[in-house]
Amino acid sequence: MLRYVFEWFGIILLFGFIMTMCNTKFTAEDGYVITFVWAICRICLTFENKR
C-alpha cells in the first residue's frame, strides 16, 4: 500500500515539475485529473496482471 502512495506522490511531483517548466500553474483540478488517470491505470494493470 505504501508503494502506491510513493508512486502517486512521484507522479504528482513529476507533472508539477513539467507544468512548472512550461510556465503553467498547477491547480487542484490538475491534481484531481492526474489522480483519476493514475487510478484508472492502476485498475487496468491489476486486471491485466490477474489474467
Backbone as CSV, one residue per row, in Angstrom:
resi,resn,N_x,N_y,N_z,CA_x,CA_y,CA_z,C_x,C_y,C_z
1,MET,0.817,-1.194,0.000,0.000,0.000,0.000,0.867,1.267,0.000
2,LEU,1.938,1.219,0.785,2.828,2.372,0.851,3.500,2.628,-0.497
3,ARG,3.692,1.560,-1.268,4.290,1.698,-2.598,3.420,2.577,-3.497
4,TYR,2.096,2.411,-3.397,1.187,3.198,-4.224,1.184,4.667,-3.809
5,VAL,1.324,4.919,-2.527,1.382,6.304,-2.050,2.631,6.988,-2.596
6,PHE,3.771,6.309,-2.523,5.005,6.881,-3.067,4.918,7.054,-4.581
7,GLU,4.298,6.100,-5.255,4.131,6.207,-6.707,3.276,7.417,-7.050
8,TRP,2.182,7.605,-6.321,1.284,8.731,-6.574,2.005,10.057,-6.338
9,PHE,2.738,10.174,-5.214,3.486,11.403,-4.942,4.522,11.663,-6.030
10,GLY,5.175,10.624,-6.498,6.160,10.785,-7.563,5.537,11.302,-8.844
11,ILE,4.377,10.783,-9.186,3.693,11.227,-10.406,3.234,12.671,-10.266
12,ILE,2.681,13.016,-9.106,2.255,14.401,-8.881,3.457,15.348,-8.971
13,LEU,4.569,14.971,-8.357,5.769,15.813,-8.421,6.300,15.926,-9.842
14,LEU,6.280,14.831,-10.586,6.758,14.855,-11.966,5.911,15.783,-12.826
15,PHE,4.592,15.641,-12.752,3.722,16.502,-13.545,3.796,17.951,-13.078
16,GLY,3.945,18.155,-11.774,4.117,19.517,-11.272,5.387,20.148,-11.810
17,PHE,6.467,19.376,-11.855,7.727,19.876,-12.401,7.591,20.202,-13.884
18,ILE,6.944,19.309,-14.637,6.754,19.552,-16.072,5.912,20.798,-16.295
19,MET,4.846,20.958,-15.509,3.996,22.136,-15.670,4.744,23.410,-15.276
20,THR,5.601,23.327,-14.279,6.407,24.482,-13.886,7.385,24.853,-14.997
21,MET,7.970,23.852,-15.631,8.892,24.117,-16.734,8.178,24.754,-17.923
22,CYS,6.890,24.484,-18.077,6.106,25.066,-19.172,5.419,26.364,-18.758
23,ASN,5.783,26.898,-17.592,5.199,28.144,-17.072,3.686,28.057,-16.913
24,THR,3.206,26.911,-16.473,1.790,26.703,-16.210,1.614,26.471,-14.718
25,LYS,0.591,27.087,-14.143,0.358,26.929,-12.711,-0.374,25.613,-12.445
26,PHE,0.099,24.867,-11.463,-0.507,23.593,-11.071,-1.682,23.889,-10.148
27,THR,-2.895,23.503,-10.559,-4.094,23.775,-9.765,-4.621,22.486,-9.145
28,ALA,-5.605,22.634,-8.289,-6.220,21.467,-7.641,-6.892,20.574,-8.680
29,GLU,-7.485,21.177,-9.702,-8.135,20.387,-10.748,-7.133,19.510,-11.483
30,ASP,-5.935,20.020,-11.691,-4.882,19.214,-12.315,-4.560,18.002,-11.452
31,GLY,-4.499,18.211,-10.162,-4.252,17.109,-9.241,-5.353,16.066,-9.295
32,TYR,-6.607,16.524,-9.409,-7.732,15.590,-9.499,-7.660,14.766,-10.779
33,VAL,-7.349,15.419,-11.897,-7.270,14.716,-13.179,-6.129,13.699,-13.164
34,ILE,-4.977,14.097,-12.660,-3.833,13.180,-12.596,-4.157,11.991,-11.703
35,THR,-4.805,12.245,-10.566,-5.184,11.163,-9.653,-6.183,10.223,-10.310
36,PHE,-7.155,10.769,-11.036,-8.154,9.944,-11.717,-7.500,9.052,-12.765
37,VAL,-6.645,9.626,-13.599,-5.972,8.850,-14.647,-5.061,7.794,-14.024
38,TRP,-4.341,8.158,-12.967,-3.463,7.205,-12.280,-4.277,6.042,-11.715
39,ALA,-5.425,6.338,-11.108,-6.259,5.278,-10.527,-6.786,4.335,-11.602
40,ILE,-7.224,4.863,-12.737,-7.714,4.019,-13.832,-6.586,3.137,-14.361
41,CYS,-5.400,3.698,-14.515,-4.249,2.900,-14.974,-3.909,1.796,-13.985
42,ARG,-3.967,2.094,-12.690,-3.688,1.079,-11.661,-4.711,-0.052,-11.732
43,ILE,-5.985,0.291,-11.914,-7.041,-0.727,-12.007,-6.815,-1.600,-13.233
44,CYS,-6.497,-0.976,-14.375,-6.250,-1.746,-15.601,-5.045,-2.667,-15.441
45,LEU,-3.986,-2.181,-14.818,-2.805,-3.020,-14.605,-3.114,-4.184,-13.670
46,THR,-3.951,-3.954,-12.678,-4.331,-5.024,-11.756,-5.090,-6.113,-12.494
47,PHE,-6.041,-5.718,-13.341,-6.793,-6.708,-14.119,-5.891,-7.445,-15.096
48,GLU,-4.957,-6.728,-15.709,-4.046,-7.345,-16.674,-3.135,-8.359,-15.994
49,ASN,-2.671,-8.048,-14.801,-1.777,-8.954,-14.083,-2.492,-10.192,-13.563
50,LYS,-3.811,-10.122,-13.398,-4.564,-11.276,-12.894,-4.907,-12.270,-13.995
51,ARG,-4.700,-11.889,-15.246,-5.004,-12.800,-16.357,-4.015,-13.896,-16.465
